[in-house]
């Protein structure tokens, strides 16, 4: 990356790493397929069941973890740029996460309730505490985060809450009151989400917005105690990869990518096979898997599958320029991931919701999957057309402008022949 001494600013086009954009585009395809793949109530036997299992095997939980990895990687690259510019990263990064939280709130209330930006922004604040840790210590915290997730999945464990790590009060009456309040909060949030589902399927747009706002308000306190530890483990792993400069030398790191790919492949295949086809493959032995075995499965099948995809793609990109050209179409979508993510939500809600086309109870898995592929195929030329005229996607531009407190240049600057010489 070029060493510059200018004031802090957003990443410029010449500073971008194409492999990261390709990975982002790949992750957006998977997230789209997970979020809007068709409705369970419209499922029919036969082909729909096979498509659903195939989605579980290839996609489920492997792409939000990939995005989590890329989030941590992006933070590491911001740290590197701040060090090169001899500027402070924390003030800009805090504003960046605050703006992301507001965009996520806009998304969760006005567009779609399945937002992840709120969680990413909250965990992004927490990521600042790890910025100066030694690289090897980051790997220790990756393991600890996954171990915490495993512990919370055990049937005898408390729910996945940060408060579960705090010591219990010795006053039985106070403890019982806290447990009762926690149970009531859970009931309140559950009822609010049921109202969201009904309003989205059968109500008007304004009824759905009101229901989503009520669900967000009811879940603020509940959400503040939730810790998405498997996603945070991938945050830390991305931070580790960025600190080690892995993405700056794909050719030189091919040995590493090859080892990661072949190490994760058997685990990813086995875990996802059990997750998607367990009863068919294992028969009566499936029912004999202990609870801790299922807990381990649910913790690892997503991150391990994500690491296999990431390492395999990076190995291809580092192998030859031909593979970079073949996969290059993904970079256009990946260069404006926030805008494309929000666009996917808008299209999905307009297709499935009652105030849109109302296809929730009619679009099963196969046509739903074909629709997601068609939407993504349209996003590729649309993103390329947009980026040929503008430096950023519309929401990326908004994010940067609010973060840095001034309007960022939007139009692509055309270099005149006289300037080029």
Secondary structure, DSSP 8 states (H G I E B T S, - for coil): -----S------GGG--HHHHHHHHHHHHHHHHHHTS--GGG--STHHHHHHHHHHHHTTTTSHHHHHHHHHHHHHHHHHHHHHTT--SHHHHHHHHHHHHHHHHHIIIII-S---HHHHHHHHHHHGGGTTS-HHHHHHHHHHHHHHHHHHHSTTS--SBGGGGS---S-HHHHHHHHHHHHHHHHHHHHHHHHHHHHHHHS-HHHHHHHHHHHHHHHHHHHHTB--HHHHHHHHHHHHHHHTTGGG-TTTTHHHHHHHHHHHHHHHHHHHHHHHHHHHHHGGGGGGS-HHHHHHHHHHHHHHHHHHHHHHHHHHHHH-HHHHHHSTHHHHHHTTHHHHHHHHHHHHHHHHSTTTT--TTT--HHHHHHHHHHHHHHHHHHHHHHHTTBSS-HHHHHHHHHHHTS----B-----HHHH-
